[in-house]
């Protein structure tokens, strides 16, 4: 089994009032927390200034921590169309900032992130935060009151889990088909 190269994943939980972020380092195929935090946007009245601030801050995080990949939570489809549009814009500028630095982008649905961290797609933000604290051995004094920060970490860790899975060839229709086409791999 080959060990994946060391890398740094920036996870983003986009929001128009608070955007959460977390950075994890994958070293010797083990994840460790570098930092997590929030970008507070409620102090800006103008939506476009909020977007500019998200872009600037994500860009600075990529540079400061030399991130290699961006994992971002996909917008949740709610009932309010205006909120969805604003959230989509926040996600878009975070993606644009990462793309400006050449990072590959990986997007995950909230359900997928929760499922990969807790095993339950309906888990609460508190449950996700608690599992992250255990998995990454985060001391209590480093936990932030804003759960958007741990949601950013969760997006990064979800990406690590998804990208660490062995690749399979989906052209096989059954185990029998796989065995027939791979006699040296199966004894």
C-alpha positions as CSV (number, residue, x, y, z in Angstrom):
1,X,0.0,0.0,0.0
2,X,1.4,3.4,-1.0
3,X,1.3,6.3,1.4
4,X,-0.4,9.4,-0.1
5,X,1.8,12.5,-0.3
6,X,1.5,15.1,2.5
7,X,-1.0,17.7,1.7
8,X,-3.0,20.5,3.3
9,X,-6.8,20.7,2.8
10,X,-8.8,23.9,3.3
11,X,-12.4,23.2,4.2
12,X,-15.0,26.0,3.8
13,X,-18.6,26.2,5.2
14,X,-19.8,29.2,3.2
15,X,-22.2,31.7,4.7
16,X,-23.4,35.2,4.3
17,X,-23.2,36.1,8.0
18,X,-20.5,33.7,9.1
19,X,-18.2,31.6,6.9
20,X,-16.4,28.8,8.7
21,X,-13.0,27.4,7.7
22,X,-10.7,24.7,8.8
23,X,-7.3,23.5,7.6
24,X,-6.0,20.0,8.1
25,X,-2.6,18.5,7.3
26,X,-2.4,15.0,6.0
27,X,0.9,13.6,7.1
28,X,1.9,10.0,6.8
29,X,-1.8,9.4,5.7
30,X,-3.1,10.8,9.1
31,X,-5.1,13.9,9.4
32,X,-4.3,16.6,12.0
33,X,-5.8,20.0,12.6
34,X,-3.8,23.0,11.7
35,X,-6.3,25.7,12.5
36,X,-10.0,26.6,12.3
37,X,-11.9,29.8,12.5
38,X,-14.7,32.0,11.2
39,X,-15.0,34.9,8.9
40,X,-17.5,37.3,10.5
41,X,-19.5,39.1,7.8
42,X,-22.5,40.5,9.8
43,X,-20.5,43.7,10.4
44,X,-20.9,44.5,6.7
45,X,-24.2,46.0,5.4
46,X,-23.4,45.6,1.8
47,X,-23.6,42.1,0.3
48,X,-20.9,42.8,-2.2
49,X,-18.5,43.9,0.5
50,X,-19.2,40.6,2.3
51,X,-18.3,38.7,-0.9
52,X,-15.1,40.7,-1.3
53,X,-14.1,39.9,2.3
54,X,-14.7,36.2,1.8
55,X,-12.6,36.3,-1.4
56,X,-9.8,38.2,0.4
57,X,-9.8,36.0,3.5
58,X,-9.9,32.7,1.6
59,X,-7.1,33.9,-0.6
60,X,-5.0,34.8,2.4
61,X,-5.7,31.4,4.1
62,X,-4.5,29.6,0.9
63,X,-1.3,31.6,0.8
64,X,-0.6,31.6,4.6
65,X,-1.0,27.8,5.1
66,X,0.0,26.8,1.5
67,X,-3.2,24.8,1.0
68,X,-3.2,22.2,-1.8
69,X,-6.9,21.5,-2.1
70,X,-10.3,23.1,-1.3
71,X,-13.2,21.2,0.1
72,X,-16.4,23.2,0.2
73,X,-19.9,22.5,1.4
74,X,-22.5,22.7,-1.3
75,X,-25.4,25.1,-0.6
76,X,-28.4,23.5,1.1
77,X,-31.5,23.9,-1.0
78,X,-33.9,25.7,1.3
79,X,-37.2,27.4,0.7
80,X,-36.0,31.0,0.4
81,X,-34.7,31.7,-3.1
82,X,-32.9,35.0,-2.1
83,X,-31.0,33.3,0.7
84,X,-30.0,30.5,-1.7
85,X,-28.7,33.0,-4.3
86,X,-26.7,34.9,-1.6
87,X,-25.2,31.6,-0.3
88,X,-24.3,30.5,-3.8
89,X,-22.5,33.7,-4.3
90,X,-20.5,33.2,-1.1
91,X,-19.6,29.7,-2.2
92,X,-18.7,31.1,-5.6
93,X,-16.2,33.7,-4.4
94,X,-14.6,31.2,-2.0
95,X,-14.1,28.8,-5.0
96,X,-12.8,31.7,-7.2
97,X,-10.2,32.6,-4.5
98,X,-9.0,29.0,-4.4
99,X,-9.0,28.7,-8.2
100,X,-6.9,31.9,-8.5
101,X,-4.2,30.1,-6.6
102,X,-4.5,26.9,-8.7
103,X,-6.2,24.7,-6.1
104,X,-8.5,21.9,-7.2
105,X,-12.0,22.2,-5.8
106,X,-14.1,19.4,-4.3
107,X,-17.7,20.0,-3.3
108,X,-19.7,17.9,-0.9
109,X,-23.4,18.0,0.1
110,X,-24.0,18.7,3.8
111,X,-25.5,15.2,4.2
112,X,-22.3,13.6,2.7
113,X,-20.1,15.6,5.1
114,X,-22.2,14.7,8.2
115,X,-22.3,11.0,7.1
116,X,-18.6,10.8,6.7
117,X,-17.8,12.4,10.1
118,X,-20.6,10.9,12.3
119,X,-22.1,8.0,10.2
120,X,-25.4,9.9,10.4
121,X,-26.5,12.2,7.6
122,X,-29.0,13.8,9.9
123,X,-26.4,14.6,12.6
124,X,-26.6,18.0,14.3
125,X,-23.8,20.6,14.1
126,X,-23.0,19.8,17.8
127,X,-22.6,16.1,17.0
128,X,-20.3,16.8,14.1
129,X,-18.2,19.1,16.3
130,X,-18.0,16.5,19.0
131,X,-16.9,13.8,16.6
132,X,-14.2,16.1,15.1
133,X,-12.9,16.8,18.6
134,X,-12.5,13.1,19.2
135,X,-11.1,12.2,15.7
136,X,-8.6,15.0,15.5
137,X,-7.9,15.1,19.3
138,X,-8.7,18.8,19.6
139,X,-8.3,20.2,23.1
140,X,-11.5,21.8,24.5
141,X,-9.8,25.2,24.8
142,X,-9.3,25.2,21.0
143,X,-12.9,24.6,20.2
144,X,-14.7,27.7,19.0
145,X,-18.3,28.6,20.0
146,X,-19.2,29.1,16.3
147,X,-20.0,25.7,14.8
148,X,-19.4,27.1,11.4
149,X,-15.6,26.6,12.1
150,X,-16.0,22.9,12.8
151,X,-18.3,22.6,9.7
152,X,-15.3,23.9,7.7
153,X,-13.0,21.3,9.4
154,X,-15.7,18.7,8.6
155,X,-15.6,19.5,4.9
156,X,-11.8,19.1,4.8
157,X,-11.9,15.8,6.7
158,X,-14.7,14.5,4.5
159,X,-12.6,15.2,1.5
160,X,-9.7,13.4,3.1
161,X,-11.9,10.4,3.7
162,X,-13.3,10.5,0.2
163,X,-10.0,10.9,-1.6
164,X,-8.3,8.2,0.5
165,X,-10.6,5.5,-0.7
166,X,-9.2,3.0,-3.2
167,X,-10.4,3.7,-6.7
168,X,-12.6,1.1,-8.3
169,X,-13.3,0.4,-11.9
170,X,-17.1,0.7,-12.2
171,X,-17.1,-1.0,-15.6
172,X,-17.4,-4.4,-13.8
173,X,-21.0,-5.5,-13.4
174,X,-20.4,-8.2,-10.7
175,X,-17.7,-9.9,-8.7
176,X,-17.7,-12.7,-11.2
177,X,-17.0,-10.2,-14.0
178,X,-14.2,-8.6,-11.9
179,X,-12.6,-12.0,-11.2
180,X,-12.8,-13.0,-14.8
181,X,-11.0,-9.9,-15.9
182,X,-8.4,-9.9,-13.1
183,X,-7.2,-13.4,-12.7
184,X,-3.8,-12.4,-11.2
185,X,-5.3,-10.1,-8.6
186,X,-7.7,-12.8,-7.3
187,X,-6.5,-16.2,-6.1
